[in-house]
Amino acid sequence: MIDFSGAAWRKSSRSGDTGQCVELAQNLPGVSAVRDSKAPEQGALVFTKAQLQAFLTTVKSGQLDL
């Protein structure tokens, strides 16, 4: 299990006032984490550097848009 107590979460610059906010922590040893800012108690997705890059590339391409 990963200890998130020292995580420095930052909100996405694309998050607006609609409540759809994503936070990213990149200061964890060997991994990065992504979570929903309005429900942080629900946990986070944890990625290696390569996995995070692939995930962000997919998100930015619009492949996950509904």
Residue frames as qw, qx, qy, qz and C-alpha x, y, z in Angstrom:
[[0.000, 0.889, 0.458, 0.000, 0.00, 0.00, 0.00],
 [0.407, 0.415, -0.008, 0.813, 1.24, 3.49, -0.82],
 [0.288, -0.610, -0.439, 0.593, 1.38, 6.17, 1.89],
 [0.243, 0.690, 0.365, 0.576, -0.23, 9.33, 0.48],
 [0.396, -0.809, -0.306, 0.308, 0.28, 11.39, 3.66],
 [0.371, -0.540, 0.206, 0.727, 3.24, 13.26, 2.12],
 [0.438, 0.452, 0.599, 0.495, 1.68, 13.68, -1.31],
 [0.000, -0.431, -0.009, 0.902, 1.69, 17.21, -2.73],
 [0.383, 0.555, 0.729, 0.119, -1.58, 17.27, -4.67],
 [0.026, 0.340, -0.154, -0.927, -2.10, 19.90, -7.36],
 [0.548, 0.556, 0.517, -0.352, -5.32, 20.59, -9.20],
 [0.534, 0.317, 0.565, 0.543, -5.45, 20.37, -12.97],
 [0.029, -0.298, 0.084, 0.951, -5.29, 23.72, -14.74],
 [0.241, -0.168, -0.675, -0.677, -8.19, 22.48, -16.89],
 [0.211, -0.499, -0.804, 0.245, -10.44, 22.04, -13.86],
 [0.081, -0.462, -0.181, -0.864, -13.05, 24.73, -13.78],
 [0.311, -0.159, 0.469, -0.811, -15.84, 25.69, -11.43],
 [0.724, -0.046, -0.422, -0.544, -17.98, 22.73, -12.50],
 [0.729, -0.432, 0.434, -0.307, -16.69, 20.46, -9.72],
 [0.969, 0.237, -0.001, 0.072, -15.01, 18.09, -12.15],
 [0.020, -0.880, 0.467, -0.081, -11.53, 18.41, -10.70],
 [0.952, 0.069, -0.210, 0.212, -8.58, 16.08, -10.99],
 [0.305, -0.874, 0.377, -0.018, -5.52, 16.27, -8.75],
 [0.851, 0.359, -0.316, 0.215, -2.05, 14.92, -9.45],
 [0.545, -0.767, 0.334, 0.056, 0.76, 14.09, -7.01],
 [0.788, 0.528, -0.273, 0.157, 4.19, 13.60, -8.57],
 [0.027, -0.737, 0.562, -0.373, 6.37, 13.77, -5.47],
 [0.891, -0.291, 0.275, -0.213, 5.86, 10.15, -4.37],
 [0.298, -0.544, 0.745, 0.245, 8.85, 7.76, -4.55],
 [0.218, -0.100, 0.901, 0.362, 8.82, 6.03, -7.95],
 [0.124, 0.528, 0.817, 0.193, 5.16, 6.71, -8.78],
 [0.166, -0.088, -0.034, -0.982, 2.60, 9.42, -9.49],
 [0.075, 0.418, 0.874, -0.237, -1.03, 9.41, -8.37],
 [0.203, -0.225, -0.344, -0.889, -4.26, 10.88, -9.74],
 [0.039, -0.394, -0.843, 0.364, -7.45, 11.40, -7.73],
 [0.103, -0.706, -0.504, -0.487, -10.84, 13.08, -7.83],
 [0.148, 0.265, -0.376, 0.876, -10.53, 16.26, -5.73],
 [0.541, -0.342, 0.021, -0.768, -14.15, 16.15, -4.57],
 [0.939, -0.254, -0.034, -0.230, -13.79, 12.55, -3.31],
 [0.239, 0.672, -0.678, 0.179, -10.17, 12.11, -2.16],
 [0.568, -0.323, 0.664, -0.365, -11.23, 9.48, 0.39],
 [0.916, 0.287, 0.137, -0.243, -12.05, 7.15, -2.50],
 [0.787, -0.218, 0.417, 0.399, -8.37, 6.67, -3.24],
 [0.179, 0.786, -0.347, -0.480, -6.18, 7.34, -6.23],
 [0.914, 0.397, 0.003, 0.085, -4.93, 5.77, -9.43],
 [0.470, -0.708, 0.428, 0.308, -1.20, 5.06, -9.13],
 [0.781, 0.621, -0.022, 0.054, 1.12, 5.10, -12.16],
 [0.696, -0.237, 0.218, 0.641, 4.77, 4.63, -12.96],
 [0.016, -0.588, 0.197, 0.784, 6.29, 7.49, -14.95],
 [0.008, 0.068, -0.787, -0.613, 5.78, 5.62, -18.25],
 [0.007, -0.508, -0.861, -0.016, 2.22, 4.63, -17.36],
 [0.005, 0.725, 0.330, -0.605, 1.33, 8.21, -16.41],
 [0.011, 0.426, -0.433, -0.794, 2.70, 9.52, -19.70],
 [0.041, -0.163, -0.886, -0.432, 0.66, 6.96, -21.65],
 [0.032, -0.629, -0.734, 0.255, -2.47, 7.77, -19.62],
 [0.004, 0.684, 0.096, -0.723, -2.08, 11.54, -20.13],
 [0.005, 0.221, -0.650, -0.727, -1.46, 11.07, -23.86],
 [0.041, -0.377, -0.900, -0.216, -4.68, 9.04, -24.11],
 [0.036, -0.711, -0.533, 0.457, -6.67, 11.62, -22.12],
 [0.020, -0.584, 0.160, 0.795, -5.35, 14.52, -24.17],
 [0.023, -0.038, 0.779, 0.625, -6.19, 12.72, -27.42],
 [0.554, 0.022, 0.012, -0.832, -9.86, 12.59, -26.43],
 [0.443, 0.055, -0.869, -0.211, -10.08, 8.81, -26.59],
 [0.189, -0.256, -0.850, 0.419, -11.76, 8.70, -23.18],
 [0.273, 0.063, 0.078, -0.957, -14.32, 11.46, -23.85],
 [0.350, 0.354, 0.836, -0.232, -17.94, 10.42, -23.59]]
